[in-house]
Amino acid sequence: MRGITALLVAVLVAVPPATAMQAHAAGDEPGEYLDRRVEIWNLFFRLMVVAFTIGAIVSGTMVWQVWRFRESNPNAKPTPYEEKGEW
Amino acid sequence: MYIGVVVALLVWVGAEAWNVERLVEHVPEDAEVIRVTGQQWFWTFEHEDGTTEVGELHVEAGKAYKFEIVSTDVIHSFNIHDYVVLMDAVPGRVNTVWFAPTEAGEHDIQCREYCGLIHYNMRATLYVEEPAA
C-alpha cells in the first residue's frame, strides 16, 4: 500500500511541471502555431511505445511461464497430487 | 506493487491525453473565424469579411483559423483529413475547432457522418494559398 501511494505521489508530482512546460511551448505567435498533426501523432506514438512495451513484458512473462512450468521441463517439480497419482 | 504500476501507468496515460487535448483545443487569440455550415449535401463557408464560398474554402498558409461549425438539417461531420481536423456539425449547436495550415496546397474536405443519400459526395476542397505580401 505504501508502495502504491509512493508511486502515485511520484506521478502526480512529475506530471504537472511537464504539463506546464508544454503549455508555454504552445505559442500564440503568428507562424508559430501548434501543429495538431504533430501533437496528435506524438501522443499516439508515445502511447503505442508504452502499449507495445507492456504487451511484450506481459506476453513474454506468459511464454516464459508456459515454458518453465511445462510438465516435461527437467526442473519441473510434481505437485503433491501428481506425486500421489491422484489426478 | 503490481497494482501500483498499473495505476501509475493509467494516471500517466490519462494525464498525457488530457494535456494534448488541452493544447490542441486552445484556440490562438488572433485566429480568423470561418463559419462552416453543413447541409444536405454541401458545405458553405463564411469568412469574417462576409465573403461566402460554397464547396471550396480558400485560406492562407501561416495563419490560424477557427471554424464555427453548424448544421441546418441533420448531423454532419466536418473533416479535413490532411490536417486532422474533425468536428461534428449538429443542428442547434455551434461546435468549434481550429487549425493553422503550414504550406500551400489543395486538400479534401468531406463529411464523416452518414447524412443521407448523397453523403458520399458531400465534399469540398481546401485551397491553402501563399500568404498575401
Backbone of each chain as ProteinMPNN parsed JSONL, in Angstrom:
{"seq_chain_A": "MRGITALLVAVLVAVPPATAMQAHAAGDEPGEYLDRRVEIWNLFFRLMVVAFTIGAIVSGTMVWQVWRFRESNPNAKPTPYEEKGEW", "coords_chain_A": {"N_chain_A": [[0.836, -1.21, 0.0], [1.95, 1.161, 0.811], [3.841, 1.398, -1.161], [2.259, 1.783, -3.451], [1.094, 4.239, -2.875], [3.398, 5.816, -2.837], [4.205, 5.629, -5.524], [2.008, 6.804, -6.819], [2.142, 9.386, -5.781], [4.62, 10.128, -6.831], [4.066, 10.182, -9.596], [2.068, 12.142, -9.668], [3.492, 14.316, -8.83], [5.379, 14.567, -10.822], [4.02, 14.975, -13.25], [2.519, 17.545, -13.422], [4.589, 19.701, -13.675], [5.759, 19.039, -16.172], [3.552, 19.318, -17.819], [3.04, 22.049, -17.535], [5.323, 23.117, -18.729], [4.957, 22.357, -21.393], [2.704, 23.811, -21.974], [3.647, 26.394, -22.159], [5.152, 26.101, -24.403], [3.341, 26.028, -26.445], [2.894, 28.219, -28.623], [1.329, 31.377, -29.23], [2.044, 32.978, -31.215], [1.98, 34.457, -34.469], [2.531, 32.292, -37.192], [3.835, 30.514, -35.595], [2.213, 28.568, -34.683], [0.721, 25.893, -32.843], [1.0, 22.62, -34.127], [-1.484, 20.543, -34.837], [-1.418, 18.053, -36.029], [1.131, 17.087, -35.482], [1.145, 17.061, -32.655], [-0.913, 15.228, -32.084], [-0.011, 12.933, -33.394], [2.389, 12.511, -31.991], [1.428, 11.975, -29.417], [0.024, 9.609, -29.925], [2.209, 8.034, -30.739], [3.829, 7.927, -28.407], [2.067, 6.649, -26.613], [1.715, 4.249, -27.942], [4.288, 3.176, -27.858], [4.539, 2.69, -25.125], [2.381, 0.904, -24.838], [3.143, -1.281, -26.484], [5.517, -2.017, -25.253], [4.68, -2.806, -22.68], [2.949, -4.815, -23.502], [4.801, -6.604, -24.596], [6.266, -7.31, -22.316], [4.274, -8.511, -20.701], [3.301, -10.599, -22.388], [5.698, -11.932, -22.811], [6.293, -12.785, -20.234], [4.207, -14.606, -19.892], [4.797, -16.512, -21.872], [7.244, -17.406, -20.924], [6.411, -18.519, -18.473], [4.804, -20.667, -19.355], [6.733, -22.17, -20.654], [8.597, -22.671, -18.579], [7.137, -24.002, -16.592], [6.181, -26.258, -17.776], [5.182, -29.714, -18.107], [7.189, -31.399, -18.983], [9.569, -30.209, -18.393], [12.878, -30.464, -17.197], [13.401, -29.354, -14.733], [10.989, -29.299, -13.527], [8.802, -29.568, -10.78], [6.849, -32.05, -9.454], [3.406, -31.663, -8.573], [1.833, -32.148, -5.354], [-0.411, -33.744, -5.811], [0.162, -34.929, -8.255], [2.371, -36.456, -7.53], [1.242, -38.344, -5.873], [-0.312, -39.622, -7.637], [-2.968, -38.943, -7.919], [-4.433, -37.553, -9.738]], "CA_chain_A": [[0.0, 0.0, 0.0], [2.853, 2.311, 0.867], [4.461, 1.496, -2.486], [1.27, 2.369, -4.365], [0.99, 5.653, -2.537], [4.632, 6.478, -3.271], [4.168, 5.74, -6.981], [1.001, 7.801, -7.178], [2.689, 10.702, -5.444], [5.692, 10.415, -7.79], [3.444, 10.561, -10.871], [1.356, 13.41, -9.517], [4.491, 15.383, -8.694], [6.147, 14.702, -12.063], [3.2, 15.359, -14.401], [2.183, 18.973, -13.585], [5.634, 20.549, -14.274], [5.883, 18.726, -17.594], [2.378, 19.924, -18.44], [3.22, 23.496, -17.56], [6.351, 23.442, -19.722], [4.376, 22.226, -22.724], [1.739, 24.886, -22.18], [4.378, 27.569, -22.611], [5.69, 25.851, -25.734], [2.276, 26.213, -27.428], [2.929, 29.652, -28.863], [0.225, 32.037, -29.916], [2.635, 33.902, -32.176], [1.69, 34.122, -35.865], [3.558, 31.474, -37.813], [4.381, 29.545, -34.638], [1.079, 27.892, -34.058], [0.843, 24.465, -32.563], [0.548, 21.781, -35.241], [-2.259, 19.465, -34.22], [-0.988, 16.765, -36.593], [2.328, 16.665, -34.739], [0.77, 16.754, -31.272], [-1.724, 14.011, -32.021], [0.856, 11.819, -33.758], [3.326, 12.27, -30.892], [0.69, 11.3, -28.344], [-0.199, 8.242, -30.404], [3.492, 7.324, -30.741], [4.227, 7.661, -27.012], [1.185, 5.643, -26.015], [1.962, 2.959, -28.584], [5.553, 2.657, -27.315], [4.215, 2.133, -23.806], [1.489, -0.251, -25.005], [3.887, -2.426, -27.012], [6.481, -2.442, -24.231], [3.953, -3.573, -21.659], [2.481, -6.031, -24.163], [5.932, -7.521, -24.722], [6.589, -7.823, -20.969], [3.214, -9.417, -20.249], [3.269, -11.832, -23.185], [6.96, -12.628, -22.544], [6.129, -13.481, -18.946], [3.321, -15.757, -20.09], [5.534, -17.525, -22.632], [8.233, -17.983, -20.008], [5.703, -19.369, -17.51], [4.392, -21.908, -20.021], [7.957, -22.941, -20.912], [9.245, -23.061, -17.335], [6.331, -24.894, -15.766], [5.632, -27.375, -18.551], [5.363, -30.977, -17.4], [8.405, -32.093, -19.41], [10.776, -29.476, -18.023], [13.673, -31.244, -16.222], [13.345, -28.726, -13.411], [9.617, -29.268, -13.012], [8.577, -30.305, -9.542], [5.455, -32.504, -9.495], [2.539, -31.209, -7.482], [1.516, -33.255, -4.421], [-1.41, -34.619, -6.42], [0.839, -35.733, -9.268], [3.243, -37.412, -6.848], [0.431, -39.438, -5.342], [-1.07, -40.216, -8.722], [-4.392, -38.745, -7.632], [-5.098, -36.669, -10.707]], "C_chain_A": [[0.864, 1.251, 0.0], [3.517, 2.548, -0.489], [3.53, 2.167, -3.49], [1.174, 3.869, -4.135], [2.212, 6.415, -3.042], [4.638, 6.67, -4.786], [3.192, 6.82, -7.432], [1.521, 9.213, -6.929], [3.758, 11.093, -6.46], [5.11, 10.884, -9.12], [2.796, 11.931, -10.758], [2.321, 14.581, -9.367], [5.177, 15.635, -10.034], [5.316, 15.278, -13.193], [2.941, 16.869, -14.502], [3.306, 19.842, -14.14], [5.802, 20.3, -15.765], [4.738, 19.372, -18.368], [2.563, 21.428, -18.588], [4.252, 23.901, -18.603], [5.778, 23.375, -21.13], [3.41, 23.366, -23.006], [2.446, 26.139, -22.676], [4.906, 27.381, -24.039], [4.636, 26.085, -26.812], [2.1, 27.697, -27.69], [1.682, 30.165, -29.553], [0.744, 32.99, -30.984], [2.266, 33.489, -33.603], [2.845, 33.343, -36.476], [4.174, 30.449, -36.88], [3.265, 28.798, -33.935], [1.395, 26.421, -33.835], [0.286, 23.677, -33.757], [-0.17, 20.568, -34.665], [-1.863, 18.099, -34.766], [0.175, 16.201, -35.797], [1.958, 16.239, -33.321], [0.048, 15.421, -31.174], [-0.884, 12.791, -32.384], [1.818, 11.48, -32.615], [2.653, 11.548, -29.728], [0.475, 9.835, -28.702], [1.092, 7.423, -30.303], [3.918, 6.953, -29.321], [3.38, 6.546, -26.408], [1.412, 4.273, -26.643], [3.27, 2.339, -28.091], [5.296, 2.006, -25.963], [3.39, 0.854, -23.959], [2.262, -1.474, -25.491], [4.927, -2.928, -26.007], [5.799, -3.3, -23.176], [3.432, -4.876, -22.256], [3.584, -7.066, -24.263], [6.277, -8.139, -23.363], [5.553, -8.854, -20.528], [3.238, -10.719, -21.055], [4.563, -12.62, -22.997], [6.891, -13.406, -21.24], [5.271, -14.727, -19.111], [4.032, -16.885, -20.843], [6.55, -18.221, -21.718], [7.567, -18.925, -19.013], [5.332, -20.709, -18.127], [5.607, -22.799, -20.244], [8.537, -23.496, -19.615], [8.448, -24.119, -16.572], [5.662, -26.007, -16.567], [5.987, -28.682, -17.847], [6.714, -31.619, -17.719], [9.687, -31.351, -19.062], [11.553, -30.268, -16.97], [13.603, -30.66, -14.819], [11.947, -28.758, -12.796], [9.502, -30.113, -11.759], [7.118, -30.747, -9.526], [4.656, -31.944, -8.33], [2.263, -32.398, -6.565], [0.526, -34.233, -5.044], [-0.761, -35.536, -7.452], [1.709, -36.815, -8.619], [2.468, -38.629, -6.363], [-0.379, -40.138, -6.422], [-2.567, -40.056, -8.563], [-5.13, -37.964, -8.721], [-5.478, -37.391, -11.988]], "O_chain_A": [[0.586, 2.239, -0.679], [3.732, 3.681, -0.918], [3.955, 3.01, -4.28], [1.173, 4.661, -5.078], [2.094, 7.507, -3.599], [5.022, 7.729, -5.282], [3.499, 7.636, -8.301], [1.36, 10.11, -7.758], [3.809, 12.24, -6.904], [5.587, 11.856, -9.706], [2.953, 12.778, -11.637], [1.996, 15.709, -9.737], [5.52, 16.773, -10.355], [5.851, 16.007, -14.028], [3.127, 17.434, -15.58], [3.034, 20.669, -15.01], [5.968, 21.243, -16.538], [4.946, 19.911, -19.455], [2.276, 22.002, -19.639], [4.083, 24.912, -19.286], [6.073, 24.229, -21.966], [3.306, 23.833, -24.14], [1.912, 26.866, -23.514], [5.084, 28.345, -24.784], [4.983, 26.317, -27.97], [1.268, 28.356, -27.065], [1.063, 29.467, -30.357], [-0.033, 33.728, -31.59], [2.242, 32.298, -33.912], [4.008, 33.702, -36.292], [4.954, 29.602, -37.317], [3.363, 28.448, -32.759], [2.208, 25.81, -34.529], [-0.755, 24.021, -34.316], [0.453, 19.681, -34.081], [-1.956, 17.096, -34.059], [0.215, 15.013, -35.476], [2.396, 15.193, -32.843], [0.344, 14.595, -30.31], [-1.019, 11.736, -31.765], [2.036, 10.308, -32.307], [3.224, 10.635, -29.132], [0.711, 8.941, -27.891], [1.083, 6.28, -29.847], [4.316, 5.818, -29.059], [3.898, 5.624, -25.779], [1.314, 3.251, -25.963], [3.358, 1.123, -27.924], [5.776, 0.905, -25.691], [3.657, -0.15, -23.299], [2.068, -2.577, -24.98], [5.183, -4.129, -25.925], [6.278, -4.379, -22.826], [3.466, -5.92, -21.604], [3.353, -8.256, -24.048], [6.546, -9.337, -23.267], [5.901, -9.932, -20.045], [3.201, -11.808, -20.484], [4.538, -13.851, -23.02], [7.368, -14.537, -21.149], [5.569, -15.775, -18.54], [3.89, -18.059, -20.5], [6.696, -19.443, -21.735], [8.087, -20.005, -18.735], [5.517, -21.758, -17.512], [5.544, -24.014, -20.057], [8.925, -24.663, -19.559], [9.028, -25.027, -15.976], [4.702, -26.624, -16.107], [6.958, -28.755, -17.095], [7.316, -32.286, -16.877], [10.778, -31.811, -19.397], [10.98, -30.698, -15.969], [13.731, -31.385, -13.832], [11.75, -28.297, -11.672], [10.03, -31.223, -11.683], [6.227, -29.9, -9.581], [5.182, -31.776, -7.229], [2.446, -33.544, -6.975], [0.627, -35.439, -4.816], [-1.063, -36.726, -7.535], [1.772, -37.945, -9.101], [2.939, -39.765, -6.424], [-1.054, -41.132, -6.154], [-3.347, -40.902, -9.002], [-6.337, -37.747, -8.615], [-6.043, -36.781, -12.896]]}, "seq_chain_B": "MYIGVVVALLVWVGAEAWNVERLVEHVPEDAEVIRVTGQQWFWTFEHEDGTTEVGELHVEAGKAYKFEIVSTDVIHSFNIHDYVVLMDAVPGRVNTVWFAPTEAGEHDIQCREYCGLIHYNMRATLYVEEPAA", "coords_chain_B": {"N_chain_B": [[2.439, -3.759, -5.347], [2.369, -4.42, -8.119], [-0.186, -3.497, -8.7], [0.211, -0.856, -8.136], [1.981, -0.096, -10.198], [0.316, -0.438, -12.435], [-1.739, 1.384, -11.835], [-0.237, 3.761, -11.801], [0.61, 3.848, -14.483], [-1.867, 4.12, -15.786], [-2.647, 6.576, -14.789], [-0.65, 8.167, -15.865], [-1.097, 7.822, -18.664], [-3.653, 8.943, -18.844], [-3.086, 11.581, -18.035], [-1.308, 12.452, -20.036], [-2.937, 12.291, -22.349], [-4.975, 14.044, -21.637], [-3.541, 16.405, -21.433], [-2.572, 16.832, -24.06], [-4.977, 17.094, -25.413], [-5.887, 19.427, -24.231], [-3.954, 21.253, -25.123], [-4.357, 21.141, -27.896], [-6.927, 22.065, -28.13], [-6.783, 24.684, -27.44], [-7.469, 27.736, -28.649], [-5.776, 30.002, -30.743], [-5.501, 33.505, -30.051], [-5.589, 35.287, -32.184], [-6.884, 33.998, -34.186], [-8.619, 33.621, -37.24], [-12.071, 33.751, -37.798], [-14.102, 31.319, -39.289], [-17.199, 30.583, -40.491], [-18.763, 27.567, -40.728], [-21.118, 25.855, -42.54], [-23.012, 22.996, -42.584], [-25.061, 21.185, -44.764], [-27.512, 19.082, -46.287], [-26.468, 18.488, -49.442], [-23.891, 19.694, -48.99], [-21.132, 21.957, -48.277], [-20.908, 25.163, -46.792], [-19.01, 28.118, -46.547], [-18.306, 30.861, -44.543], [-16.574, 33.79, -44.399], [-14.887, 36.138, -42.138], [-15.037, 38.666, -43.289], [-17.381, 38.591, -44.614], [-17.407, 37.324, -47.016], [-18.566, 34.599, -48.907], [-18.266, 31.158, -49.529], [-18.951, 28.282, -51.476], [-18.585, 24.871, -51.364], [-15.897, 25.128, -51.687], [-12.932, 26.281, -50.059], [-10.906, 28.94, -49.305], [-7.838, 29.649, -47.866], [-5.026, 31.116, -46.083], [-1.615, 30.146, -45.89], [0.166, 29.769, -42.822], [-1.466, 31.234, -41.194], [-3.875, 31.28, -38.503], [-6.957, 29.588, -38.155], [-10.254, 29.579, -37.017], [-12.858, 27.399, -36.928], [-16.324, 27.705, -36.899], [-18.776, 25.57, -36.515], [-21.789, 24.583, -37.912], [-25.059, 23.1, -38.444], [-27.799, 22.806, -40.677], [-29.718, 20.942, -40.988], [-29.437, 17.826, -40.617], [-27.207, 15.744, -38.623], [-23.893, 16.318, -39.453], [-20.394, 15.833, -40.239], [-17.519, 17.644, -40.076], [-14.614, 17.397, -41.858], [-11.183, 17.702, -42.385], [-9.026, 15.841, -43.676], [-6.204, 15.765, -44.142], [-5.211, 17.607, -42.34], [-5.966, 16.701, -39.925], [-8.396, 17.577, -38.884], [-11.468, 17.394, -37.382], [-14.806, 17.571, -36.724], [-18.068, 17.396, -35.427], [-21.055, 18.549, -37.033], [-23.785, 19.837, -35.686], [-27.265, 20.193, -35.554], [-28.576, 23.157, -34.121], [-26.436, 23.639, -32.486], [-23.213, 25.165, -31.962], [-20.223, 24.128, -32.879], [-16.717, 24.19, -32.302], [-13.497, 24.246, -33.852], [-10.012, 24.446, -34.506], [-7.344, 25.294, -36.802], [-4.066, 25.564, -38.287], [-2.903, 26.083, -41.313], [0.103, 24.989, -42.879], [1.523, 25.039, -45.275], [1.265, 25.869, -48.802], [-1.296, 24.397, -50.82], [-3.629, 21.844, -51.992], [-6.421, 20.366, -50.464], [-8.611, 17.728, -49.398], [-11.948, 18.153, -48.277], [-14.416, 16.635, -46.38], [-17.592, 15.09, -45.545], [-18.002, 13.269, -42.593], [-19.928, 11.926, -41.279], [-22.57, 9.805, -41.663], [-25.111, 11.083, -43.622], [-27.283, 10.844, -45.22], [-28.615, 10.264, -48.552], [-26.718, 11.337, -50.458], [-24.441, 11.53, -49.048], [-21.892, 10.414, -49.476], [-20.819, 12.042, -51.365], [-20.565, 14.521, -50.302], [-18.589, 16.768, -50.389], [-15.779, 19.033, -50.304], [-13.272, 21.433, -51.276], [-10.188, 22.336, -49.915], [-8.261, 25.132, -50.331], [-5.117, 26.04, -49.798], [-3.336, 28.913, -49.734], [-0.422, 30.837, -50.683], [0.802, 33.26, -48.355], [-0.565, 36.571, -48.621], [1.365, 39.248, -49.864]], "CA_chain_B": [[3.437, -3.217, -6.294], [1.859, -4.511, -9.497], [-1.329, -2.586, -8.805], [0.786, 0.483, -8.175], [2.5, 0.148, -11.553], [-0.829, -0.287, -13.337], [-2.403, 2.663, -11.533], [0.652, 4.833, -12.248], [0.542, 3.904, -15.945], [-3.164, 4.669, -16.176], [-2.619, 8.008, -14.477], [0.227, 8.801, -16.854], [-1.801, 7.839, -19.955], [-4.725, 9.932, -18.734], [-2.507, 12.92, -17.973], [-0.775, 12.769, -21.366], [-4.051, 12.525, -23.275], [-5.659, 15.259, -21.205], [-2.677, 17.547, -21.741], [-2.557, 17.067, -25.516], [-6.297, 17.606, -25.774], [-5.926, 20.817, -23.77], [-3.118, 22.052, -26.028], [-4.95, 21.168, -29.233], [-8.188, 22.807, -28.103], [-6.536, 26.091, -27.127], [-7.542, 28.498, -29.905], [-4.988, 31.241, -30.71], [-6.372, 34.685, -29.958], [-5.705, 36.001, -33.459], [-7.44, 33.105, -35.215], [-9.711, 34.176, -38.04], [-13.24, 32.874, -37.661], [-14.81, 30.919, -40.507], [-18.426, 29.866, -40.123], [-18.944, 26.434, -41.624], [-22.476, 25.334, -42.458], [-23.233, 21.744, -43.295], [-26.447, 20.845, -45.058], [-27.567, 18.043, -47.309], [-25.272, 17.749, -49.139], [-22.757, 20.549, -49.354], [-20.567, 22.81, -47.232], [-20.825, 26.595, -47.076], [-18.018, 28.755, -45.674], [-18.484, 32.313, -44.481], [-15.408, 34.419, -43.768], [-15.177, 37.284, -41.274], [-15.358, 39.846, -44.09], [-18.68, 38.392, -45.256], [-17.265, 36.507, -48.218], [-19.112, 33.257, -48.749], [-17.842, 30.191, -50.533], [-19.681, 27.02, -51.419], [-17.852, 23.752, -51.945], [-14.453, 25.352, -51.654], [-12.511, 27.181, -48.988], [-9.576, 29.489, -49.544], [-7.176, 30.185, -46.673], [-3.612, 31.416, -46.303], [-0.67, 29.398, -45.064], [0.802, 30.536, -41.748], [-2.464, 31.906, -40.353], [-4.723, 30.357, -37.732], [-8.383, 29.721, -38.469], [-11.173, 28.891, -36.095], [-14.113, 27.049, -37.596], [-17.555, 27.584, -36.107], [-19.44, 24.594, -37.37], [-23.216, 24.412, -37.628], [-25.799, 22.322, -39.426], [-29.171, 23.308, -40.806], [-30.697, 19.852, -41.105], [-29.108, 16.635, -39.831], [-25.826, 15.771, -38.128], [-22.791, 16.065, -40.387], [-19.113, 15.933, -39.549], [-16.593, 18.413, -40.908], [-13.314, 16.731, -41.784], [-10.059, 17.952, -43.299], [-8.217, 14.68, -43.307], [-4.762, 16.033, -44.15], [-4.833, 18.433, -41.188], [-6.523, 16.071, -38.729], [-9.493, 18.392, -38.361], [-12.697, 16.597, -37.41], [-15.765, 18.04, -35.727], [-19.463, 17.211, -35.835], [-21.944, 19.693, -37.258], [-25.017, 19.379, -35.052], [-28.313, 21.232, -35.586], [-28.827, 23.815, -32.835], [-25.191, 23.804, -31.734], [-22.051, 25.694, -32.674], [-19.005, 23.442, -32.445], [-15.543, 24.896, -32.826], [-12.214, 23.562, -33.994], [-9.122, 25.384, -35.192], [-6.124, 24.735, -37.375], [-3.193, 26.548, -38.925], [-2.221, 25.43, -42.437], [1.527, 25.327, -42.858], [2.074, 25.302, -46.602], [0.271, 25.952, -49.864], [-1.688, 23.109, -51.391], [-5.054, 21.525, -52.06], [-6.765, 19.257, -49.58], [-10.025, 17.345, -49.43], [-12.839, 18.312, -47.124], [-15.562, 15.779, -46.613], [-18.464, 14.78, -44.429], [-17.609, 11.99, -41.998], [-21.055, 11.333, -40.553], [-23.567, 9.467, -42.686], [-26.141, 12.116, -43.511], [-28.323, 10.669, -46.225], [-28.334, 9.622, -49.842], [-25.535, 11.837, -51.185], [-23.368, 11.714, -48.063], [-20.58, 10.044, -50.026], [-20.31, 13.105, -52.249], [-20.62, 15.814, -49.61], [-17.166, 17.102, -50.334], [-15.35, 20.38, -50.684], [-11.811, 21.476, -51.436], [-9.479, 23.375, -49.171], [-7.124, 25.696, -51.057], [-4.205, 26.825, -48.945], [-2.559, 29.767, -50.635], [0.717, 31.553, -50.092], [0.328, 34.499, -47.711], [-0.521, 37.78, -49.436], [2.529, 40.059, -49.498]], "C_chain_B": [[2.901, -3.224, -7.724], [0.684, -3.555, -9.709], [-0.834, -1.151, -8.904], [1.292, 0.843, -9.56], [1.347, 0.397, -12.522], [-1.526, 1.055, -13.117], [-1.552, 3.83, -12.028], [0.61, 4.975, -13.764], [-0.773, 4.517, -16.407], [-3.215, 6.176, -15.922], [-1.785, 8.746, -15.516], [-0.465, 8.913, -18.216], [-2.893, 8.903, -19.942], [-4.188, 11.351, -18.76], [-1.977, 13.354, -19.336], [-1.898, 13.133, -22.33], [-4.778, 13.82, -22.929], [-4.847, 16.498, -21.609], [-2.68, 17.862, -23.232], [-3.903, 17.62, -25.973], [-6.415, 19.089, -25.398], [-5.125, 21.723, -24.719], [-3.8, 22.233, -27.379], [-6.217, 22.019, -29.255], [-7.999, 24.294, -27.795], [-6.462, 26.906, -28.425], [-6.688, 29.761, -29.789], [-5.906, 32.467, -30.764], [-6.579, 35.369, -31.298], [-6.288, 35.119, -34.565], [-8.604, 33.775, -35.928], [-10.883, 33.193, -38.02], [-13.861, 32.592, -39.037], [-16.034, 30.117, -40.066], [-18.69, 28.795, -41.177], [-20.367, 25.905, -41.445], [-22.581, 24.058, -43.276], [-24.718, 21.559, -43.545], [-26.438, 19.834, -46.186], [-27.523, 18.704, -48.697], [-24.076, 18.567, -49.624], [-22.341, 21.399, -48.156], [-20.544, 24.26, -47.692], [-19.872, 27.224, -46.055], [-18.201, 30.268, -45.716], [-17.322, 32.924, -43.71], [-15.844, 35.624, -42.93], [-15.594, 38.508, -42.076], [-16.67, 39.682, -44.868], [-18.618, 37.574, -46.535], [-17.794, 35.104, -47.964], [-18.631, 32.363, -49.877], [-18.666, 28.922, -50.367], [-18.841, 25.936, -52.093], [-16.361, 23.967, -52.047], [-14.127, 26.395, -50.602], [-11.089, 27.632, -49.267], [-9.025, 30.095, -48.251], [-5.713, 30.449, -47.01], [-2.744, 30.585, -45.364], [-0.1, 30.325, -43.986], [-0.167, 31.305, -40.874], [-3.299, 30.856, -39.619], [-6.191, 30.641, -38.056], [-9.199, 28.926, -37.46], [-12.484, 28.644, -36.842], [-15.243, 27.014, -36.573], [-18.526, 26.766, -36.952], [-20.896, 24.397, -36.954], [-23.841, 23.533, -38.714], [-27.216, 22.849, -39.492], [-30.188, 22.174, -40.872], [-30.364, 18.662, -40.194], [-27.665, 16.745, -39.342], [-24.86, 15.438, -39.268], [-21.501, 16.046, -39.569], [-18.088, 16.533, -40.5], [-15.194, 17.834, -40.757], [-12.347, 17.238, -42.85], [-9.023, 16.898, -42.931], [-6.739, 15.014, -43.168], [-4.299, 16.858, -42.952], [-5.43, 17.909, -39.879], [-7.556, 16.979, -38.054], [-10.77, 17.569, -38.487], [-13.627, 17.101, -36.318], [-17.184, 17.882, -36.265], [-20.158, 18.552, -36.059], [-23.327, 19.244, -36.792], [-26.064, 20.496, -35.103], [-28.521, 21.834, -34.194], [-27.586, 24.025, -31.984], [-24.145, 24.476, -32.601], [-20.823, 24.996, -32.106], [-17.799, 24.137, -33.058], [-14.332, 23.969, -32.881], [-11.305, 24.518, -34.755], [-7.951, 24.648, -35.808], [-5.319, 25.852, -38.008], [-2.456, 25.85, -40.071], [-0.781, 25.904, -42.543], [2.101, 25.634, -44.233], [0.984, 25.243, -47.668], [-0.048, 24.565, -50.418], [-3.195, 22.95, -51.431], [-5.34, 20.301, -51.2], [-8.264, 18.982, -49.637], [-10.716, 17.696, -48.118], [-13.999, 17.365, -47.374], [-16.346, 15.517, -45.336], [-18.128, 13.391, -43.916], [-18.718, 11.372, -41.154], [-22.147, 11.065, -41.57], [-24.782, 10.377, -42.538], [-27.191, 11.997, -44.608], [-27.761, 10.198, -47.549], [-27.011, 10.056, -50.477], [-24.376, 12.108, -50.215], [-21.986, 11.488, -48.671], [-19.979, 11.173, -50.857], [-20.429, 14.487, -51.605], [-19.188, 16.247, -49.343], [-16.959, 18.574, -50.627], [-13.834, 20.333, -50.82], [-11.238, 22.642, -50.645], [-8.29, 23.828, -50.012], [-6.303, 26.52, -50.081], [-3.285, 27.595, -49.87], [-1.392, 30.407, -49.901], [0.198, 32.846, -49.465], [0.452, 35.699, -48.652], [0.619, 38.66, -48.93], [2.094, 41.297, -48.722]], "O_chain_B": [[2.955, -2.225, -8.441], [0.572, -2.898, -10.744], [-1.38, -0.339, -9.65], [1.062, 1.951, -10.044], [1.393, 1.326, -13.328], [-1.858, 1.765, -14.066], [-2.077, 4.781, -12.608], [0.577, 6.091, -14.282], [-0.788, 5.343, -17.32], [-3.748, 6.942, -16.724], [-2.168, 9.816, -15.988], [-0.427, 9.968, -18.85], [-3.045, 9.665, -20.896], [-4.752, 12.224, -19.42], [-2.176, 14.498, -19.744], [-1.83, 14.141, -23.033], [-5.15, 14.593, -23.812], [-5.399, 17.5, -22.065], [-2.778, 19.025, -23.624], [-3.959, 18.51, -26.821], [-6.967, 19.892, -26.149], [-5.567, 22.818, -25.068], [-3.821, 23.33, -27.937], [-6.545, 22.623, -30.276], [-8.949, 25.073, -27.881], [-5.512, 26.778, -29.196], [-6.851, 30.521, -28.834], [-6.94, 32.461, -31.43], [-7.629, 35.969, -31.532], [-6.196, 35.458, -35.744], [-9.456, 34.408, -35.305], [-10.715, 31.986, -38.196], [-14.107, 33.502, -39.828], [-15.919, 29.113, -39.364], [-18.822, 29.091, -42.364], [-20.771, 25.551, -40.337], [-22.289, 24.029, -44.472], [-25.537, 21.752, -42.646], [-25.475, 19.741, -46.947], [-28.461, 19.409, -49.071], [-23.357, 18.174, -50.543], [-23.072, 21.544, -47.176], [-20.204, 24.551, -48.838], [-19.917, 26.909, -44.866], [-18.245, 30.874, -46.786], [-17.108, 32.625, -42.535], [-16.989, 36.07, -42.995], [-16.409, 39.305, -41.612], [-17.024, 40.534, -45.683], [-19.65, 37.176, -47.077], [-17.505, 34.497, -46.932], [-18.596, 32.771, -51.037], [-19.031, 28.543, -49.254], [-18.439, 26.075, -53.248], [-15.634, 23.063, -52.458], [-14.934, 27.272, -50.296], [-10.184, 26.815, -49.441], [-9.664, 30.942, -47.627], [-5.224, 30.062, -48.071], [-3.091, 30.355, -44.206], [0.089, 31.519, -44.219], [0.246, 31.959, -39.916], [-3.413, 29.71, -40.053], [-6.598, 31.793, -38.209], [-8.884, 27.79, -37.108], [-13.126, 29.578, -37.322], [-15.133, 26.379, -35.523], [-19.026, 27.231, -37.976], [-21.193, 24.088, -35.8], [-23.234, 23.265, -39.751], [-27.772, 23.289, -38.485], [-31.393, 22.42, -40.817], [-30.951, 18.518, -39.121], [-26.985, 17.734, -39.619], [-24.996, 14.42, -39.948], [-21.525, 16.223, -38.351], [-17.826, 16.002, -41.579], [-14.652, 17.787, -39.653], [-12.641, 17.21, -44.045], [-8.25, 17.064, -41.988], [-6.091, 14.606, -42.204], [-3.125, 16.813, -42.586], [-5.401, 18.592, -38.856], [-7.583, 17.124, -36.832], [-11.111, 17.104, -39.575], [-13.288, 17.066, -35.135], [-17.457, 18.2, -37.423], [-19.888, 19.54, -35.377], [-23.959, 18.39, -37.413], [-25.768, 21.631, -34.73], [-28.63, 21.105, -33.208], [-27.681, 24.54, -30.87], [-24.182, 24.372, -33.827], [-20.432, 25.255, -30.968], [-17.854, 24.613, -34.192], [-14.177, 23.051, -32.075], [-11.781, 25.314, -35.564], [-7.606, 23.538, -35.402], [-5.827, 26.95, -38.236], [-1.499, 25.113, -39.836], [-0.485, 27.078, -42.323], [3.057, 26.4, -44.351], [-0.075, 24.648, -47.464], [0.811, 23.685, -50.477], [-3.939, 23.812, -50.965], [-4.588, 19.327, -51.212], [-9.071, 19.877, -49.889], [-10.162, 17.558, -47.027], [-14.513, 17.307, -48.491], [-15.853, 15.692, -44.222], [-17.985, 12.448, -44.695], [-18.487, 10.419, -40.41], [-22.601, 11.978, -42.26], [-25.403, 10.438, -41.477], [-27.91, 12.957, -44.887], [-26.603, 9.794, -47.656], [-26.265, 9.217, -50.98], [-23.443, 12.839, -50.547], [-21.045, 12.244, -48.427], [-18.762, 11.243, -51.029], [-20.397, 15.504, -52.298], [-18.66, 16.112, -48.239], [-17.848, 19.262, -51.129], [-13.199, 19.323, -50.517], [-11.733, 23.768, -50.7], [-7.423, 23.028, -50.364], [-6.744, 27.565, -49.602], [-2.555, 27.019, -50.677], [-1.378, 30.505, -48.674], [-0.737, 33.458, -49.982], [1.434, 35.832, -49.382], [0.817, 38.802, -47.723], [2.934, 42.104, -48.325]]}, "name": "protein", "num_of_chains": 2, "seq": "MRGITALLVAVLVAVPPATAMQAHAAGDEPGEYLDRRVEIWNLFFRLMVVAFTIGAIVSGTMVWQVWRFRESNPNAKPTPYEEKGEWMYIGVVVALLVWVGAEAWNVERLVEHVPEDAEVIRVTGQQWFWTFEHEDGTTEVGELHVEAGKAYKFEIVSTDVIHSFNIHDYVVLMDAVPGRVNTVWFAPTEAGEHDIQCREYCGLIHYNMRATLYVEEPAA"}
